[in-house]
């Protein structure tokens, strides 16, 4: 488990392995979502950075007979 501590300046520092896994960089922007008793951080990415993220995805889907 990765844990972080909120600093006296209300800052969090991401563990290195998390930053590397998700490609986080200094200055990245996040959206905070409060859900029940939990906080989720969603990185906000510019559309240009999203290019190619679905490369190789399988687009074949089973459709119901009335959808063909």
N, CA and C atoms as a LAMMPS dump frame, in Angstrom:
ITEM: TIMESTEP
0
ITEM: NUMBER OF ATOMS
204
ITEM: BOX BOUNDS ff ff ff
-5.0000000000000000e+02 5.0000000000000000e+02
-5.0000000000000000e+02 5.0000000000000000e+02
-5.0000000000000000e+02 5.0000000000000000e+02
ITEM: ATOMS id mol type element x y z
1 1 1 N 0.845 -1.172 0
2 1 2 C 0 0 0
3 1 3 C 0.893 1.239 0
4 2 1 N 0.496 2.212 -0.802
5 2 2 C 1.209 3.483 -0.846
6 2 3 C 0.477 4.476 0.041
7 3 1 N 1.21 5.1 0.94
8 3 2 C 0.598 6.105 1.805
9 3 3 C 1.329 7.433 1.63
10 4 1 N 0.6 8.507 1.82
11 4 2 C 1.184 9.847 1.769
12 4 3 C 0.679 10.626 2.976
13 5 1 N 1.38 11.682 3.324
14 5 2 C 1.009 12.526 4.449
15 5 3 C 0.728 13.932 3.938
16 6 1 N -0.351 14.516 4.386
17 6 2 C -0.694 15.888 4.038
18 6 3 C 0.245 16.823 4.787
19 7 1 N 0.944 17.686 4.039
20 7 2 C 1.908 18.592 4.674
21 7 3 C 1.18 19.753 5.35
22 8 1 N 1.93 20.55 6.104
23 8 2 C 1.346 21.71 6.776
24 8 3 C 0.843 22.749 5.77
25 9 1 N 1.323 22.655 4.526
26 9 2 C 0.853 23.535 3.447
27 9 3 C -0.277 22.89 2.647
28 10 1 N -0.843 21.813 3.178
29 10 2 C -1.937 21.075 2.532
30 10 3 C -1.532 20.515 1.169
31 11 1 N -0.316 19.988 1.082
32 11 2 C 0.175 19.398 -0.157
33 11 3 C 0.4 17.906 0.021
34 12 1 N 0.178 17.162 -1.069
35 12 2 C 0.452 15.731 -1.103
36 12 3 C 1.544 15.466 -2.12
37 13 1 N 2.392 14.503 -1.834
38 13 2 C 3.428 14.11 -2.774
39 13 3 C 3.162 12.67 -3.193
40 14 1 N 2.99 12.465 -4.488
41 14 2 C 2.713 11.126 -4.991
42 14 3 C 3.965 10.256 -4.885
43 15 1 N 3.807 8.997 -4.507
44 15 2 C 4.953 8.093 -4.52
45 15 3 C 5.5 7.95 -5.947
46 16 1 N 6.794 7.758 -6.062
47 16 2 C 7.448 7.711 -7.368
48 16 3 C 6.84 6.651 -8.278
49 17 1 N 6.567 5.457 -7.73
50 17 2 C 6.042 4.396 -8.593
51 17 3 C 4.654 4.753 -9.14
52 18 1 N 3.845 5.46 -8.377
53 18 2 C 2.528 5.892 -8.855
54 18 3 C 2.695 6.946 -9.95
55 19 1 N 3.574 7.904 -9.72
56 19 2 C 3.816 8.952 -10.71
57 19 3 C 4.312 8.362 -12.025
58 20 1 N 5.224 7.409 -11.946
59 20 2 C 5.763 6.788 -13.159
60 20 3 C 4.717 5.932 -13.862
61 21 1 N 3.944 5.166 -13.107
62 21 2 C 2.93 4.29 -13.694
63 21 3 C 1.892 5.084 -14.473
64 22 1 N 1.465 6.215 -13.933
65 22 2 C 0.404 6.993 -14.554
66 22 3 C 0.917 8.196 -15.338
67 23 1 N 2.217 8.342 -15.44
68 23 2 C 2.791 9.424 -16.226
69 23 3 C 2.502 10.804 -15.658
70 24 1 N 2.473 10.903 -14.326
71 24 2 C 2.192 12.186 -13.682
72 24 3 C 3.438 13.051 -13.676
73 25 1 N 3.221 14.333 -13.896
74 25 2 C 4.339 15.28 -13.915
75 25 3 C 3.991 16.496 -13.066
76 26 1 N 5.024 17.207 -12.624
77 26 2 C 4.801 18.437 -11.854
78 26 3 C 3.947 19.383 -12.676
79 27 1 N 2.967 19.985 -12.041
80 27 2 C 2.091 20.926 -12.715
81 27 3 C 0.826 20.301 -13.283
82 28 1 N 0.701 18.952 -13.234
83 28 2 C -0.52 18.31 -13.703
84 28 3 C -1.705 18.781 -12.863
85 29 1 N -2.876 18.802 -13.478
86 29 2 C -4.096 19.247 -12.824
87 29 3 C -4.987 18.048 -12.546
88 30 1 N -5.657 18.068 -11.396
89 30 2 C -6.515 16.962 -10.983
90 30 3 C -7.887 17.478 -10.582
91 31 1 N -8.886 16.641 -10.776
92 31 2 C -10.214 16.916 -10.261
93 31 3 C -10.414 16.053 -9.026
94 32 1 N -10.879 16.653 -7.937
95 32 2 C -11.181 15.912 -6.72
96 32 3 C -12.657 15.552 -6.728
97 33 1 N -12.949 14.291 -6.476
98 33 2 C -14.332 13.838 -6.383
99 33 3 C -14.524 13.219 -5.01
100 34 1 N -15.502 13.724 -4.287
101 34 2 C -15.837 13.182 -2.978
102 34 3 C -16.962 12.176 -3.161
103 35 1 N -16.729 10.942 -2.744
104 35 2 C -17.71 9.876 -2.918
105 35 3 C -17.819 9.097 -1.623
106 36 1 N -18.994 9.167 -0.992
107 36 2 C -19.205 8.551 0.324
108 36 3 C -18.108 8.995 1.272
109 37 1 N -17.273 8.08 1.734
110 37 2 C -16.232 8.411 2.702
111 37 3 C -14.843 8.337 2.052
112 38 1 N -14.774 8.725 0.767
113 38 2 C -13.522 8.558 0.029
114 38 3 C -13.318 9.759 -0.891
115 39 1 N -12.06 10.048 -1.207
116 39 2 C -11.694 11.117 -2.132
117 39 3 C -10.985 10.475 -3.317
118 40 1 N -11.433 10.806 -4.533
119 40 2 C -10.787 10.299 -5.736
120 40 3 C -10.141 11.465 -6.47
121 41 1 N -8.936 11.253 -6.996
122 41 2 C -8.238 12.267 -7.779
123 41 3 C -8.206 11.791 -9.223
124 42 1 N -8.731 12.599 -10.12
125 42 2 C -8.766 12.267 -11.53
126 42 3 C -7.845 13.231 -12.265
127 43 1 N -6.782 12.712 -12.916
128 43 2 C -5.914 13.619 -13.669
129 43 3 C -6.659 14.17 -14.879
130 44 1 N -6.58 15.468 -15.077
131 44 2 C -7.185 16.121 -16.235
132 44 3 C -6.11 16.241 -17.306
133 45 1 N -6.357 15.611 -18.44
134 45 2 C -5.368 15.572 -19.514
135 45 3 C -5.851 16.381 -20.718
136 46 1 N -4.932 17.117 -21.349
137 46 2 C -5.306 17.793 -22.597
138 46 3 C -5.579 16.739 -23.678
139 47 1 N -6.449 17.051 -24.61
140 47 2 C -6.8 16.106 -25.661
141 47 3 C -5.568 15.634 -26.444
142 48 1 N -4.595 16.495 -26.647
143 48 2 C -3.394 16.097 -27.4
144 48 3 C -2.627 14.991 -26.683
145 49 1 N -2.659 14.977 -25.346
146 49 2 C -1.98 13.931 -24.588
147 49 3 C -2.721 12.602 -24.651
148 50 1 N -4.01 12.649 -25.003
149 50 2 C -4.833 11.447 -25.039
150 50 3 C -4.661 10.669 -26.345
151 51 1 N -4.01 11.259 -27.323
152 51 2 C -3.862 10.621 -28.627
153 51 3 C -3.208 9.249 -28.477
154 52 1 N -3.872 8.239 -29.026
155 52 2 C -3.31 6.895 -29.044
156 52 3 C -3.589 6.043 -27.822
157 53 1 N -4.354 6.531 -26.84
158 53 2 C -4.543 5.743 -25.628
159 53 3 C -5.389 4.499 -25.861
160 54 1 N -6.16 4.492 -26.949
161 54 2 C -6.992 3.328 -27.239
162 54 3 C -6.414 2.476 -28.369
163 55 1 N -5.172 2.708 -28.701
164 55 2 C -4.534 1.955 -29.778
165 55 3 C -4.556 0.459 -29.454
166 56 1 N -5.019 -0.343 -30.421
167 56 2 C -5.057 -1.782 -30.24
168 56 3 C -6.302 -2.295 -29.536
169 57 1 N -7.243 -1.408 -29.21
170 57 2 C -8.451 -1.843 -28.52
171 57 3 C -9.313 -2.687 -29.47
172 58 1 N -9.932 -3.713 -28.943
173 58 2 C -10.807 -4.575 -29.727
174 58 3 C -12.16 -3.89 -29.885
175 59 1 N -12.507 -3.528 -31.123
176 59 2 C -13.758 -2.815 -31.373
177 59 3 C -14.882 -3.748 -31.828
178 60 1 N -14.608 -5.047 -31.892
179 60 2 C -15.658 -6.003 -32.243
180 60 3 C -16.535 -6.244 -31.024
181 61 1 N -17.827 -5.99 -31.188
182 61 2 C -18.752 -6.21 -30.086
183 61 3 C -19.915 -7.075 -30.575
184 62 1 N -20.479 -7.839 -29.698
185 62 2 C -21.662 -8.633 -30.012
186 62 3 C -22.867 -7.716 -29.918
187 63 1 N -23.644 -7.679 -30.976
188 63 2 C -24.848 -6.854 -30.986
189 63 3 C -26.082 -7.745 -30.938
190 64 1 N -27.107 -7.244 -30.326
191 64 2 C -28.376 -7.961 -30.317
192 64 3 C -28.964 -7.909 -31.724
193 65 1 N -29.783 -8.883 -32.079
194 65 2 C -30.314 -9.017 -33.432
195 65 3 C -31.008 -7.756 -33.932
196 66 1 N -31.665 -7.028 -33.06
197 66 2 C -32.386 -5.834 -33.494
198 66 3 C -31.484 -4.621 -33.67
199 67 1 N -30.18 -4.776 -33.443
200 67 2 C -29.234 -3.65 -33.542
201 67 3 C -28.316 -3.756 -34.764
202 68 1 N -28.519 -4.763 -35.581
203 68 2 C -27.605 -4.975 -36.73
204 68 3 C -28.007 -4.113 -37.888
